Structures are given as C-alpha cells and as structure tokens.
Amino acid sequence: MQHKRIKSLLVLLLIFFILTSCMVRNLETNIKQIKFNDIKFVEDYNNIKKN
C-alpha cells in the first residue's frame, strides 16, 4: 500500500513540474511580446507627435 502511494505522489510531482515549466515558458514569451508592443507603441506615439 505504501509503495503505491509513493508512486502516485511521484507521478503527481512530475505532472506538476511539467505544468509549471510550460507556464514559465508561456510567461517568458508573453513578456517578450509585451516589451515589443511597448516599443511599437512608443514609436507610434513619437511619429504622431512629430506630425
């Protein structure tokens, strides 16, 4: 009984790690996109001010 419990715990941990690593990757790409959008926004704003 104890052995089965440990095994299921390990599986849960594995799933947890996979999920968190995916989340972190998504967060990183989101941050990159946001930075890119901010830069674009600033450029557009500067162009509007010039005109």
Order of alpha helices (4+ residues) and beta strands (2+ residues): alpha
